[in-house]
Amino acid sequence: MRETDELARVDDPAWPELQELITAGAVPVRVLPADPEEGRRCLLQMQVTARSTLGALALNCGGLVLDDGWVRVYGGGSAAAGGLPSLGRVNRFPEEFDPAWHPASGLVVGHDVLGGVFALNGHDPAGAGRPGDPGQMTYFAPDTLEWEALDMGHSTWVWWLLSGRLETFYDGLRWPGWREEAAEPDLAQGITVYPFLWSKEAHDDLAATSRRPVAMSEVLGVAADFARQMGPADPGFLGEV
């Protein structure tokens, strides 16, 4: 086990380079203010250093909000009103450091406004019903109710998000005026779509669907319930928000 100072005080932290990429402006990004105490708690439980992008986000910011709220990337949590919960809150870290504790199915590191979930695979992704290798990113797609392997690690995923490729990734899931609607909910909310995103009606004409902001927990809960009832499978833990 490494202590928090050893994890935080490194010669080559990832944060300065990450800041440069954010500033370059390939995609609109809002950097939320950090909660230093919570960030250090997350760093200790994850046992990652500030050399990693995961550690840098936990230690230096409350999270990232991309594309006017469409994607939320978790960091150390923001104590300010209307901020994001920390990686520790989203993944139910123990309140006190526990070296024996690990996320059962992997680490939830981001959500999108439609209830898509970005997660870092744990040591046994197959046991959690997820594709891909340990340490690789996966995505729970709200339009198919299935996990998809992204074939990249967490650091590459963050750089990929900031490179401006979200438009291609979300092809078919964005409607005219999506940016204005994504900016409307607060960060505890997502957008519910009816007919549901996995329905034929939504696939045929997404723009004709009805959409409104609701609690993100409700968006995730409905998707998980339908995945269990209709298939393909129980998606497992989707994060606590």
C-alpha positions in Angstrom: 0.0 0.0 0.0 1.2 3.5 -0.9 0.3 6.5 1.2 -1.6 9.5 -0.3 1.5 11.8 -0.4 3.5 9.2 -2.3 0.6 8.9 -4.8 0.1 12.6 -5.2 3.6 14.0 -5.2 5.2 12.8 -8.4 7.8 14.3 -10.6 5.8 14.0 -13.9 2.1 14.5 -13.1 -0.4 14.1 -16.0 -2.4 17.2 -15.1 -0.4 19.9 -16.9 -0.5 18.0 -20.2 -4.2 17.3 -19.7 -4.9 21.0 -19.1 -3.1 21.9 -22.4 -5.4 19.5 -24.3 -8.5 21.0 -22.6 -7.4 24.5 -23.4 -6.8 23.6 -27.1 -10.5 23.5 -27.4 -11.3 20.6 -29.7 -14.5 20.1 -27.7 -16.2 22.5 -25.2 -15.1 21.4 -21.7 -15.9 22.8 -18.3 -13.5 21.9 -15.5 -15.2 21.7 -12.2 -13.5 22.9 -9.0 -11.9 20.2 -6.9 -12.7 19.0 -3.5 -9.1 18.4 -2.3 -10.0 16.1 0.7 -12.3 13.9 -1.4 -9.9 13.8 -4.2 -7.1 12.5 -2.0 -9.5 9.9 -0.5 -10.2 8.7 -4.0 -6.5 8.6 -4.9 -5.7 6.5 -1.8 -8.5 4.0 -2.4 -7.7 3.5 -6.1 -3.9 3.3 -5.4 -3.0 5.2 -8.6 -0.6 8.0 -8.8 -1.0 11.5 -10.2 1.1 10.4 -13.2 -2.0 8.6 -14.5 -4.9 10.5 -16.1 -7.2 8.7 -13.6 -5.2 10.0 -10.7 -4.8 13.4 -12.1 -8.5 13.9 -12.5 -9.2 12.7 -9.0 -6.6 15.0 -7.5 -7.0 18.1 -9.5 -10.6 18.6 -10.5 -14.1 17.9 -9.5 -14.8 16.4 -13.0 -15.1 17.4 -16.6 -18.3 18.4 -18.4 -18.0 18.0 -22.2 -20.1 19.2 -25.0 -22.4 21.4 -22.9 -23.3 18.6 -20.5 -23.6 15.7 -22.9 -20.7 13.8 -21.3 -19.6 13.9 -17.6 -16.2 12.5 -16.6 -15.7 11.9 -12.9 -12.8 13.2 -10.9 -12.4 14.0 -7.2 -15.9 15.5 -6.9 -17.0 19.1 -6.7 -18.0 20.6 -3.4 -19.8 23.4 -5.2 -23.6 23.3 -5.6 -24.5 21.6 -8.9 -21.2 19.8 -9.2 -20.5 16.2 -9.9 -20.1 13.4 -7.4 -16.6 12.0 -7.0 -15.3 8.7 -8.4 -15.6 7.5 -4.8 -19.2 8.4 -4.4 -20.2 7.0 -7.9 -18.5 3.7 -7.2 -19.4 3.4 -3.5 -15.8 3.5 -2.1 -15.6 2.7 1.6 -15.5 5.8 3.7 -12.2 4.7 5.2 -9.4 3.2 3.2 -9.8 -0.5 2.8 -6.9 -2.3 1.0 -9.1 -5.4 0.5 -11.9 -3.5 -1.3 -12.2 -3.4 -5.1 -15.1 -2.5 -7.4 -17.0 -5.7 -8.0 -17.4 -5.3 -11.8 -15.1 -2.4 -12.6 -14.9 1.4 -12.1 -17.6 3.7 -13.5 -15.7 6.8 -14.8 -18.3 8.7 -16.8 -21.9 9.0 -17.9 -23.5 10.7 -20.8 -26.8 12.6 -20.7 -28.8 9.7 -22.2 -27.7 7.2 -19.5 -24.7 5.8 -21.4 -22.1 4.5 -18.9 -18.3 4.5 -19.4 -16.6 2.0 -17.1 -13.1 0.6 -16.7 -13.1 -3.1 -16.6 -12.0 -4.9 -13.4 -10.0 -8.0 -13.1 -12.8 -10.3 -14.4 -14.9 -8.5 -17.0 -16.4 -11.7 -18.2 -17.7 -12.5 -14.7 -19.4 -9.1 -14.7 -20.9 -9.8 -18.2 -18.7 -7.2 -19.9 -16.7 -7.5 -23.0 -13.1 -6.5 -23.4 -9.9 -7.1 -21.4 -9.1 -6.1 -17.8 -8.1 -2.4 -17.6 -9.9 -1.6 -20.8 -12.8 0.8 -21.2 -16.4 -0.4 -21.9 -19.6 1.5 -22.7 -23.1 0.6 -21.8 -25.1 1.9 -24.8 -28.6 3.2 -24.0 -29.9 2.4 -27.4 -29.0 -1.3 -27.3 -28.9 -1.9 -23.5 -25.6 -3.8 -24.1 -22.0 -3.2 -23.0 -19.5 -2.5 -25.8 -15.7 -2.9 -25.7 -14.0 0.4 -26.6 -10.5 -1.2 -27.0 -8.7 1.5 -25.1 -7.5 2.3 -21.6 -8.7 5.1 -19.4 -6.0 7.6 -20.4 -6.5 7.0 -24.1 -10.3 7.3 -23.6 -10.0 10.8 -21.9 -7.7 12.0 -24.7 -10.1 10.6 -27.3 -13.0 12.4 -25.7 -11.1 15.7 -25.7 -10.0 15.2 -29.4 -13.5 16.1 -30.7 -14.6 12.7 -31.9 -17.8 12.5 -30.0 -19.9 13.6 -33.0 -18.9 10.3 -34.8 -19.3 8.2 -31.7 -22.9 9.5 -31.1 -24.0 9.3 -34.7 -27.6 8.3 -34.6 -28.1 9.4 -31.0 -28.2 13.2 -31.5 -31.1 15.1 -32.8 -31.5 18.7 -34.1 -31.1 21.0 -31.1 -29.4 18.3 -29.0 -26.8 20.7 -27.6 -29.4 23.1 -26.2 -31.3 20.2 -24.6 -28.1 18.7 -23.1 -27.3 22.0 -21.4 -30.7 22.2 -19.8 -30.5 19.5 -17.1 -28.4 20.0 -14.0 -25.5 17.5 -13.5 -27.7 15.2 -11.3 -30.0 14.7 -14.2 -30.1 13.1 -17.6 -32.5 13.1 -20.5 -35.3 10.5 -20.8 -36.5 9.7 -24.3 -39.9 8.3 -25.2 -40.4 6.1 -27.1 -37.3 4.6 -25.4 -34.0 4.8 -27.2 -33.9 1.0 -27.8 -37.3 1.0 -29.4 -37.9 0.8 -33.2 -39.7 4.1 -33.2 -36.7 5.9 -31.7 -34.3 4.2 -34.1 -36.5 5.2 -37.0 -37.0 8.8 -36.1 -35.1 10.1 -33.0 -36.1 13.7 -33.7 -39.8 12.8 -33.3 -39.3 11.4 -29.8 -40.4 13.2 -26.6 -37.5 14.2 -24.3 -37.3 15.7 -20.8 -34.8 16.1 -18.0 -35.2 13.6 -15.1 -32.9 12.4 -12.3 -30.0 10.4 -13.8 -30.7 7.6 -11.3 -34.1 7.2 -13.0 -32.6 7.1 -16.5 -30.1 4.4 -15.4 -32.7 2.5 -13.4 -35.2 2.3 -16.3 -32.5 1.1 -18.7 -31.3 -1.5 -16.3 -34.8 -2.8 -15.6 -35.5 -3.2 -19.3 -32.2 -4.9 -19.9 -33.0 -7.5 -17.2 -36.6 -8.0 -18.4 -36.2 -8.0 -22.1 -32.6 -8.9 -22.5 -29.9 -9.1 -23.5 -28.7 -9.4 -19.8 -28.4 -7.8 -16.4 -26.0 -4.9 -17.0 -24.8 -4.9 -13.4 -23.7 -1.8 -11.5 -24.1 1.4 -13.6 -22.9 3.8 -10.9 -24.6 5.6 -8.1 -25.6 9.2 -9.0 
